[in-house]
Amino acid sequence: MAKILINLKDWIDFLESRVGIDLYVYGGNGELFVNQLPQLTDLEHIGKNDKQTLNDVKRVLTLLQKRLLTQIDIYIIHGEDCSGLAVWYLMRVGILKSDTTANGLYEKTKHHAVPLDQVQAGDYLFDGTDDNKWHVGYAVSDKYAVEAQNHDVGVTKTVIKDRPWKYATRPDWYEKEKPVLTRELKLTDPYMKGEDVKEAQLLLIEKGYNPGKTDGIFGKNTEIASKNFKHDNGLNDKTGTIGKKTAEKLGFIWEG
């Protein structure tokens, strides 16, 4: 079975769409808040003497009131905790099959730890200890993250360096972004050089064609590999030139 991958831009757009709208509800995984309200305000379920939970409910309802006063439709407000923000999305696309915690998300992504000064969009950020991660946020750039922060602010966008993150990981479930090609690549004298040539060489290798060294130089071996690729894919112009049709077939986005 093929591994499920998600589009990084779609994930970031989802996170951004919840900022300033959703509420922090402990144990929530993005359910509509109107459907969470009955249990949230059930005193028998909570216990009249559970002052901490009663105070948390009061804080959530105070933020709800603020949201409604800004003309936000109650039927677009969802409730989730820090891990629930990701669980909601990841279960919807099929990456997760069941609920998990911040620590659970860390366990699923810890194989690719990232230094905090190298965080980029798509990375997960964690607060906690080596043994237990109790809070998670999600980088939407190298400077900002989205998180279900607490009952008072709900889902919010924060400056990464201003928050107490101690760990960062990079999930392996993002689709590889397609490289962009802005010029034709072909055999010339002197040889064409550049990162785009190297990317073409790597794509040829991925497709099963050997361009020789992946050195970013469009030499005779790269031309032969390109010719063979074009022949096998019905692009028979008898040259090794990588133009629009060949580029797109290889996996480039053409912007030439």
Phi, psi and omega per residue, in radians:
M1 nan 2.294 -3.108
A2 -1.149 2.504 3.119
K3 -1.230 2.375 3.116
I4 -1.368 2.264 3.099
L5 -2.144 2.690 3.115
I6 -2.104 2.684 3.107
N7 -1.422 2.201 -3.069
L8 -1.044 -0.733 -3.129
K9 -1.106 -0.703 3.120
D10 -1.076 -0.718 3.129
W11 -1.106 -0.793 3.140
I12 -1.166 -0.711 3.094
D13 -1.052 -0.700 3.098
F14 -1.068 -0.851 -3.137
L15 -1.030 -0.837 -3.124
E16 -1.070 -0.576 -3.092
S17 -1.226 -0.298 -3.107
R18 -1.659 -0.230 -3.091
V19 -1.130 2.309 3.096
G20 1.306 0.107 -3.137
I21 -2.123 -0.964 -3.024
D22 -1.331 2.769 -3.115
L23 -1.903 2.734 3.063
Y24 -1.520 2.000 3.086
V25 -2.211 2.030 -3.117
Y26 -1.043 2.212 -3.134
G27 1.511 -0.080 -3.120
G28 -1.387 2.527 3.100
N29 -2.178 0.753 3.062
G30 1.499 0.316 3.068
E31 -1.189 2.654 3.036
L32 -1.001 2.349 -3.056
F33 -1.122 -0.585 3.129
V34 -1.073 -0.482 3.105
N35 -1.438 -0.331 3.105
Q36 -1.510 -0.385 -3.022
L37 -0.985 -0.815 -3.078
P38 -0.979 -0.812 3.137
Q39 -1.247 -0.643 -3.108
L40 -1.090 -0.557 -3.078
T41 -1.876 0.224 3.129
D42 -1.435 1.806 -3.075
L43 -1.108 -0.560 3.106
E44 -1.144 -0.695 3.139
H45 -1.218 -0.719 -3.105
I46 -1.289 -0.832 -3.001
G47 1.747 2.083 -3.024
K48 -1.082 -0.366 -3.083
N49 -1.715 0.043 3.128
D50 -1.471 1.429 -3.017
K51 -1.101 -0.637 -3.119
Q52 -1.122 -0.828 -3.135
T53 -1.159 -0.719 3.112
L54 -1.057 -0.679 3.110
N55 -1.176 -0.685 3.105
D56 -1.092 -0.729 3.120
V57 -1.093 -0.732 3.124
K58 -1.060 -0.729 -3.139
R59 -1.139 -0.712 3.111
V60 -1.106 -0.776 -3.112
L61 -1.195 -0.541 3.066
T62 -1.140 -0.744 3.107
L63 -1.188 -0.657 3.081
L64 -1.004 -0.784 3.126
Q65 -1.037 -0.734 3.110
K66 -1.097 -0.722 3.117
R67 -1.057 -0.813 -3.073
L68 -1.163 -0.573 3.116
L69 -1.198 -0.337 3.075
T70 -1.647 0.285 3.057
Q71 1.241 0.404 3.028
I72 -1.367 2.274 -3.132
D73 -1.197 2.201 -3.113
I74 -1.044 -0.419 -3.089
Y75 -1.459 0.090 2.981
I76 -1.991 0.048 -3.140
I77 -1.563 2.213 3.115
H78 -2.004 2.903 3.139
G79 -2.237 2.286 -3.141
E80 -2.732 2.746 2.996
D81 -1.672 -2.979 -2.971
C82 -1.088 -0.770 3.117
S83 -1.350 -0.543 -3.120
G84 -1.062 -0.478 3.112
L85 -1.065 -0.724 3.099
A86 -1.393 -0.712 -3.120
V87 -0.999 -0.752 3.106
W88 -0.895 -0.897 -3.088
Y89 -1.261 -0.809 -3.034
L90 -1.202 -0.546 3.056
M91 -1.267 -0.621 -3.134
R92 -1.122 -0.646 -3.112
V93 -1.610 -0.102 3.033
G94 1.674 0.100 3.108
I95 -1.304 -0.706 3.045
L96 -1.838 2.527 3.094
K97 -1.817 -0.255 -3.109
S98 -2.657 2.966 -3.121
D99 -1.118 2.685 3.027
T100 -2.660 2.994 -3.092
T101 -1.813 3.120 3.030
A102 -1.006 -0.748 3.130
N103 -1.132 -0.628 3.092
G104 -1.129 -0.697 3.085
L105 -1.138 -0.646 3.091
Y106 -1.103 -0.779 -3.129
E107 -1.068 -0.593 -3.117
K108 -1.354 -0.304 -3.044
T109 -2.132 -0.036 -2.971
K110 -1.200 -0.252 -3.137
H111 -1.121 -0.323 3.080
H112 -2.185 1.374 3.094
A113 -1.295 2.579 -3.090
V114 -2.239 2.312 3.035
P115 -1.052 2.504 -3.077
L116 -1.080 -0.452 3.128
D117 -1.486 0.078 3.100
Q118 -2.140 0.339 -3.130
V119 -1.148 2.472 3.075
Q120 -2.401 3.004 -3.134
A121 -0.943 2.331 3.141
G122 1.766 -0.286 3.140
D123 -1.300 2.683 3.061
Y124 -1.768 2.455 -3.106
L125 -2.066 2.416 -3.058
F126 -2.296 2.498 2.925
D127 -1.939 2.553 3.141
G128 2.591 -2.707 3.133
T129 -2.076 3.083 3.093
D130 -1.023 -0.562 -3.071
D131 -1.586 -0.383 -3.042
N132 -2.678 2.162 3.080
K133 -1.789 2.125 -3.030
W134 -1.908 -0.095 3.107
H135 -2.558 2.501 -3.109
V136 -2.384 2.482 3.026
G137 -2.311 3.051 -2.965
Y138 -2.347 2.046 -3.105
A139 -1.200 2.283 3.059
V140 -1.887 -0.095 3.001
S141 -2.852 -3.019 3.103
D142 -1.355 -0.114 -3.098
K143 -2.050 -0.450 -3.007
Y144 -2.173 2.632 3.069
A145 -2.313 2.744 2.993
V146 -1.955 2.370 -3.136
E147 -2.607 2.607 2.900
A148 -1.456 1.691 -2.846
Q149 -1.443 -0.961 3.134
N150 -2.906 3.137 -3.077
H151 -1.145 -0.420 -3.037
D152 -1.465 -0.486 -3.087
V153 -2.117 -0.227 3.122
G154 1.159 -2.470 3.131
V155 -1.464 2.164 -3.005
T156 -2.478 2.821 3.092
K157 -1.799 2.219 -3.037
T158 -2.208 2.789 3.057
V159 -1.438 2.150 -3.029
I160 -0.975 -0.795 -3.065
K161 -1.212 -0.271 -3.141
D162 -1.592 -0.041 -3.103
R163 -1.905 2.766 -3.011
P164 -1.486 0.771 -3.126
W165 -1.221 2.409 -3.132
K166 -2.050 -0.312 -3.092
Y167 -2.455 2.663 3.050
A168 -2.481 2.518 3.113
T169 -2.357 2.820 -3.142
R170 -2.164 1.809 3.142
P171 -1.024 2.662 -3.127
D172 -1.788 0.361 -3.088
W173 -1.851 0.380 3.048
Y174 -1.652 2.480 3.010
E175 -1.100 2.522 3.043
K176 -1.214 2.256 3.127
E177 -1.251 2.372 3.132
K178 -1.231 2.382 3.066
P179 -1.265 2.743 -3.140
V180 -1.826 2.363 3.057
L181 -2.036 2.208 -3.040
T182 -1.970 0.061 -3.141
R183 -2.635 2.791 2.997
E184 -1.242 2.447 3.052
L185 -1.910 2.297 -3.101
K186 -2.793 2.964 3.124
L187 -1.343 2.121 -3.127
T188 -2.348 3.004 3.063
D189 -2.211 1.935 0.005
P190 -1.251 2.947 -3.096
Y191 -1.087 2.496 3.010
M192 -1.191 2.492 3.129
K193 -2.320 2.716 3.040
G194 2.635 2.924 3.107
E195 -1.115 -0.524 3.128
D196 -1.184 -0.605 3.065
V197 -1.140 -0.763 3.117
K198 -1.068 -0.727 3.119
E199 -1.093 -0.706 3.098
A200 -1.091 -0.724 3.111
Q201 -1.079 -0.740 3.130
L202 -1.141 -0.693 3.119
L203 -1.173 -0.660 3.079
L204 -1.082 -0.729 3.105
I205 -1.089 -0.759 3.109
E206 -0.984 -0.633 -3.097
K207 -1.488 -0.073 3.083
G208 1.720 0.352 -3.124
Y209 -2.086 2.337 -3.013
N210 -1.678 1.919 3.118
P211 -1.599 0.154 -3.039
G212 1.467 -2.451 -3.131
K213 -1.200 2.482 3.028
T214 -1.574 1.242 -3.003
D215 -1.899 0.052 -3.138
G216 1.325 0.308 3.122
I217 -2.043 2.142 -3.113
F218 -1.467 1.454 3.139
G219 -1.716 -2.899 -3.044
K220 -1.157 -0.628 3.130
N221 -1.151 -0.661 3.105
T222 -1.187 -0.676 3.115
E223 -1.108 -0.753 3.136
I224 -1.100 -0.771 3.122
A225 -1.069 -0.726 3.129
S226 -1.154 -0.730 3.094
K227 -1.023 -0.808 -3.123
N228 -1.113 -0.728 3.111
F229 -1.071 -0.803 -3.112
K230 -1.120 -0.733 3.134
H231 -1.059 -0.795 -3.088
D232 -1.251 -0.269 -3.108
N233 -1.987 0.341 3.040
G234 1.265 0.380 -3.141
L235 -1.896 1.144 -2.923
N236 -1.592 1.292 3.029
D237 -1.783 0.144 3.033
K238 1.143 0.310 3.040
T239 -2.183 2.913 3.062
G240 -1.695 0.172 -3.109
T241 -1.097 2.346 3.073
I242 -1.790 1.682 3.079
G243 -1.796 -2.757 -3.021
K244 -1.005 -0.942 -3.062
K245 -1.122 -0.756 3.138
T246 -1.167 -0.746 -3.137
A247 -1.023 -0.822 -3.114
E248 -1.172 -0.627 3.098
K249 -1.165 -0.622 3.110
L250 -1.223 -0.525 -3.114
G251 2.143 0.194 3.042
F252 -1.428 2.782 2.797
I253 -1.676 2.121 -3.077
W254 -1.519 2.146 3.055
E255 -2.307 0.583 -3.121
G256 -1.419 nan nan
